[in-house]
Amino acid sequence: MSPGVGTTPAALARPIVLGLRQNAAQFILLVAVNALVGGMLGQERTVLPLLATRTFHLSAHTAALTYILVFGVAKAATNYFAGTWSDRYGRKPVLVAGWLIAVPVPLLLIWAPGWGWIVAANVLLGISQGLTWSTTVIMKIDLVGPARRGLAMGLNEAAGYGAVAATALTTGYLAEQYGLRPAPFLLGVAFAALGLGLSTLVVRETLGHAHLEAANHVARADGRHDHLHHELSNRQVFTQSSFREPALSSASQAGLVNNLNDGLAWGLFPVLFAAAGLSVARIGVLAALYPAVWGIGQLFTGALSDRWGRKWFIAAGMWVQALGLALIALADVFVLWAVAAVLLGMGTAMVYPTLLASIGDVAHPAWRARAVGVYRLWRDGGFAVGALFAGIVADAFGVRAAVWTVAALTAVSGLVVAARMYETHQRRIPAPSAPQGGTNG
């Protein structure tokens, strides 16, 4: 197999080894790049729902949530192609392309004369996020090998959503002091420039690491995946990841419901909090608290799933999210909403890196990038489903009714995982032999 476009002769000359310690420099760099990816998303979390109502005077929730709908559709579709393209052309070219598409996004948000321009900016943002976030996930899985997958995903998602939280908080204060535009979105200009520069000049190709792991792949002792031959077509990967394979399909539905929650939180929570009389700065605190707990929590949950397994982390995390959503619907004061945001963040932290790790556990290295793409297609399709569904329910019955409905769906999703998913993590995985004396870290 070709090592991929963007792999230089110098890169090919380097010994390829698997492990977190062995690839620490590139891994840390990719963590930083994913933090910038998260920052591009975070610039919208506090400000855009308020722009919809205060600047563009959109009164219907369904209309106001169109930017999340198109973001979700664009990101979900791009996730699928990102996995296929990263196998065909290499990881780095896909990452750089994603950052190129991100560059105009904050400029459109600053200068948009009408809501249609905001929607167009979010199409570009969705495409960019699908390419950049998917690729950083795949590249980290490539580097670390099978033993530390949960930790790797925890660090990746912690960086991304920690940056979402920090940017949401910062933009809330900037909007309070300087107005909704342009100050909050100047952060996005800086993030895009830095992300493009690092990805182009410093990030190295990791497709060779996936080839090494595939060559030394060790089958499960229980023979569960023997039917998943390493040569699967794109259609077979889609079918297994979406419907047939119990763990992969359970992860896909849980991911969809998880991001349905996030679409609801992104689009309607600021509107609910503003209706209760909270200031923009306090709305920014609540908008940041949920992804902050989510981000920090993943530093622990991803690594713990390497020790304790994936299944019950995922099921319990969905139920904790449902509890947090129920409290959001019940509460009407800042303190209780803050507690609910913490619960929602805790539940999401239990689920997010663990779902990605479970995909890496099951999928063969030869089609793992495509499986990650299919999972992320379903997961980020949850943004679109959440925006459309929550907007319709909110317009018909009110914002709190939409939150209650999503809480119930989240609880049911946890039951599906508990009933259908098997434990994907093998706690004693032999380290694949690597040339040049490499070992797993």
Residue pairs with C-beta under 8 A, 6 or more apart in sequence:
1 211
3 12
3 90
3 205
3 207
3 208
3 211
4 86
4 89
4 90
4 91
4 92
4 93
4 205
4 207
5 89
5 90
5 92
5 93
6 89
6 90
6 91
6 92
6 93
6 96
6 205
7 90
7 92
7 205
7 207
7 208
8 205
11 204
11 205
11 208
12 208
15 435
15 436
15 438
16 208
16 209
16 212
16 434
16 435
16 436
16 438
17 23
17 212
17 434
17 436
17 437
17 438
17 439
18 143
18 144
18 145
18 209
18 212
18 213
18 431
18 432
18 434
18 438
18 439
18 440
18 441
19 143
19 144
19 145
19 147
19 148
19 438
19 439
19 440
19 441
20 27
20 143
20 144
20 148
20 151
20 152
20 441
21 441
22 438
22 439
22 441
23 143
23 144
23 209
23 441
26 143
26 203
26 204
26 206
27 140
27 143
27 144
27 152
27 155
29 198
29 202
29 203
30 136
30 139
30 140
30 143
30 156
30 203
31 140
31 155
31 156
31 159
32 159
32 198
33 95
33 132
33 136
33 195
33 198
33 199
33 203
34 132
34 133
34 136
34 156
34 159
34 160
34 163
35 159
35 160
35 162
35 163
36 163
36 191
36 192
36 194
36 195
36 198
37 129
37 132
37 133
37 136
37 160
37 163
37 195
38 159
38 160
38 161
38 162
38 163
38 164
38 167
38 295
39 163
39 164
39 166
39 167
39 187
39 188
39 191
40 102
40 105
40 106
40 125
40 128
40 129
40 188
40 191
40 192
40 195
41 125
41 129
41 160
41 164
41 167
42 163
42 164
42 165
42 166
42 167
42 168
42 171
42 291
43 106
43 109
43 167
43 171
43 184
43 185
43 187
43 188
43 191
44 67
44 109
44 122
44 125
44 266
45 164
45 167
45 168
45 171
45 266
45 287
45 288
45 291
46 168
46 169
46 171
46 172
46 175
46 184
46 270
46 280
46 283
46 284
46 287
46 288
47 171
47 172
47 175
47 180
47 181
47 184
47 185
48 67
48 109
48 118
49 64
49 266
49 267
49 268
49 270
49 271
50 175
50 180
50 270
50 274
50 280
50 283
51 118
51 180
51 181
52 58
52 64
52 67
52 115
52 118
53 59
53 64
53 271
53 274
54 180
55 180
55 181
56 114
56 115
56 118
58 64
58 115
60 391
60 395
61 267
61 268
61 271
61 390
61 391
61 394
61 395
61 399
62 388
62 391
62 392
62 394
62 395
63 115
63 391
64 267
64 271
64 391
65 263
65 267
65 268
65 387
65 388
65 390
65 391
66 115
66 119
66 387
67 118
67 119
67 121
67 122
68 122
68 263
68 266
68 267
68 383
68 384
68 386
68 387
69 383
69 384
69 387
69 388
70 119
70 122
70 123
70 126
70 384
71 122
71 123
71 125
71 126
71 129
71 383
71 384
72 126
72 259
72 263
72 380
72 381
72 382
72 383
72 384
72 385
72 386
72 387
73 126
73 381
73 384
74 122
74 123
74 124
74 125
74 126
74 127
74 130
75 125
75 126
75 127
75 129
75 130
75 380
75 383
76 126
76 130
76 376
76 377
76 378
76 379
76 380
76 381
76 383
76 384
77 130
77 377
78 126
78 127
78 129
78 130
78 131
78 134
79 130
79 134
79 373
79 376
79 377
79 379
79 380
80 238
80 373
80 374
80 376
80 377
81 130
81 373
82 94
82 98
82 130
82 131
82 134
82 135
82 138
82 373
82 376
83 134
83 138
83 369
83 370
83 371
83 372
83 373
83 374
83 376
84 234
84 369
84 370
84 373
85 93
85 94
86 94
86 134
86 135
86 138
86 207
86 369
87 207
87 367
87 369
87 370
90 205
90 207
91 135
91 138
91 139
91 142
91 205
91 206
91 207
92 199
92 203
92 204
92 205
94 131
94 134
94 135
95 131
95 132
95 135
95 136
95 139
95 199
95 203
96 196
96 199
96 200
97 131
98 127
98 128
98 129
98 130
98 131
98 132
98 135
99 128
99 132
99 192
99 195
99 196
99 199
99 200
100 196
101 124
101 127
101 128
101 131
102 124
102 125
102 128
102 132
102 192
102 195
102 196
103 192
103 193
103 196
104 121
104 124
105 121
105 124
105 125
105 128
105 188
105 192
106 185
106 186
106 187
106 188
106 189
106 191
106 192
107 189
108 117
108 118
108 120
108 121
108 124
109 118
109 121
109 181
109 185
109 188
110 181
110 182
110 185
110 186
111 117
112 118
112 121
126 380
129 380
130 376
130 380
132 195
132 199
133 160
133 376
134 372
134 373
134 376
136 156
137 153
137 156
137 356
137 372
137 376
138 206
138 368
138 369
138 372
139 203
139 206
140 152
140 153
140 155
140 156
141 149
141 152
141 153
141 356
141 360
141 368
141 372
142 206
142 207
142 209
142 210
142 213
143 152
143 206
143 209
144 151
144 152
144 441
145 209
145 213
145 431
145 432
145 440
145 441
146 213
146 360
146 361
146 429
146 432
146 440
147 306
147 429
147 431
147 440
147 441
148 306
148 440
148 441
149 306
149 357
149 360
149 361
150 301
150 302
150 303
150 304
150 305
150 306
150 310
150 353
150 354
150 357
150 425
151 302
151 303
151 306
152 302
152 357
153 298
153 302
153 352
153 353
153 354
153 356
153 357
153 360
154 298
154 299
154 300
154 301
154 302
154 303
154 353
155 298
155 299
155 302
156 353
156 356
157 294
157 295
157 298
157 302
157 352
157 353
157 356
158 295
158 296
158 297
158 298
158 299
158 302
158 353
159 295
160 295
161 291
161 292
161 294
161 295
161 298
161 352
162 291
162 292
162 295
162 296
163 295
164 291
164 295
165 288
165 289
165 290
165 291
165 292
165 294
165 295
166 288
166 292
167 187
168 284
168 287
168 288
168 291
169 284
169 285
169 287
169 288
169 292
170 184
170 187
171 184
171 185
171 187
171 284
172 280
172 281
172 283
172 284
172 285
172 287
172 288
173 281
173 284
174 183
174 184
174 187
175 183
175 184
175 280
175 284
176 279
176 280
176 281
176 284
177 183
210 365
210 366
210 368
210 369
211 365
212 432
212 434
212 435
213 365
213 432
214 230
214 364
214 365
214 366
215 432
216 432
216 433
216 434
217 230
217 364
217 365
217 432
218 429
218 430
218 432
219 225
219 226
220 226
220 426
221 426
224 422
225 362
225 364
228 240
228 245
228 362
228 363
228 364
229 364
230 364
230 365
230 366
230 367
231 366
232 240
232 364
232 366
232 367
234 370
237 367
237 370
237 371
237 374
238 374
240 248
240 249
240 371
241 248
241 249
241 252
241 359
241 363
241 371
241 374
241 375
242 248
242 249
242 252
242 374
242 378
243 249
245 362
246 420
246 421
246 422
247 358
247 361
247 362
247 421
247 422
247 424
248 358
248 359
248 362
248 363
248 371
248 375
249 420
250 314
250 416
250 417
250 420
250 421
251 314
251 355
251 358
251 359
251 375
251 421
252 374
252 375
252 378
252 379
253 378
253 413
253 416
254 314
254 318
254 351
254 355
254 413
254 414
254 416
254 417
255 355
255 375
255 376
255 378
255 379
255 382
256 378
256 379
256 381
256 382
256 385
257 318
257 382
257 409
257 410
257 413
258 318
258 321
258 348
258 351
258 352
258 355
258 379
258 382
258 410
258 413
259 379
259 380
259 381
259 382
259 383
259 386
260 382
260 383
260 385
260 386
260 389
260 390
260 406
260 409
260 410
261 321
261 325
261 344
261 348
261 382
261 386
261 406
261 410
262 348
262 382
262 383
262 386
263 382
263 383
263 384
263 385
263 386
263 387
263 390
264 325
264 386
264 390
264 402
264 403
264 406
265 290
265 344
266 383
267 386
267 387
267 390
267 391
268 390
268 391
268 394
268 399
268 402
268 403
269 286
269 287
269 328
270 283
270 287
271 399
272 328
272 399
272 400
272 403
273 282
273 283
273 286
273 337
274 283
275 399
276 332
276 333
278 286
278 334
282 334
285 338
286 334
286 337
286 338
286 341
289 338
289 341
289 342
289 345
290 341
290 342
290 344
290 345
290 348
291 345
292 345
293 341
293 342
293 344
293 345
293 346
293 349
294 344
294 345
294 346
294 348
294 349
294 352
295 345
295 349
296 349
297 345
297 346
297 348
297 349
297 350
298 349
298 352
298 353
300 349
301 313
301 317
301 349
301 350
301 353
301 354
302 353
302 354
302 357
304 313
305 313
305 353
305 354
305 357
305 425
306 357
306 425
307 427
309 423
309 424
309 425
309 427
310 354
310 355
310 357
310 358
310 361
310 423
310 424
310 425
311 358
311 417
311 418
311 421
311 422
311 423
311 424
312 418
313 350
313 351
313 354
314 350
314 351
314 354
314 355
314 358
314 414
314 417
314 421
315 414
315 415
315 417
315 418
315 421
316 347
316 350
316 414
317 346
317 347
317 348
317 349
317 350
317 351
317 354
317 414
318 347
318 351
318 410
318 411
318 413
318 414
318 417
319 347
319 410
319 411
319 414
320 343
320 344
320 346
320 347
320 350
321 343
321 344
321 347
321 348
321 351
321 410
322 347
322 407
322 408
322 410
322 411
322 414
323 343
323 347
323 407
324 340
324 341
324 342
324 343
324 344
324 345
324 346
324 347
325 340
325 344
325 403
325 404
325 406
325 407
325 410
326 403
326 404
326 407
327 336
327 339
327 340
327 343
328 337
328 340
328 341
328 344
328 403
329 400
329 403
329 404
329 407
330 336
331 337
331 339
331 340
355 375
355 379
356 372
356 375
357 424
357 425
358 421
358 424
358 425
359 368
359 371
359 372
359 375
360 368
360 372
361 424
361 425
361 426
362 371
362 424
363 371
363 372
386 406
389 402
389 405
389 406
390 402
390 405
390 406
391 402
393 401
393 402
393 405
394 401
394 402
431 439
431 440
432 440
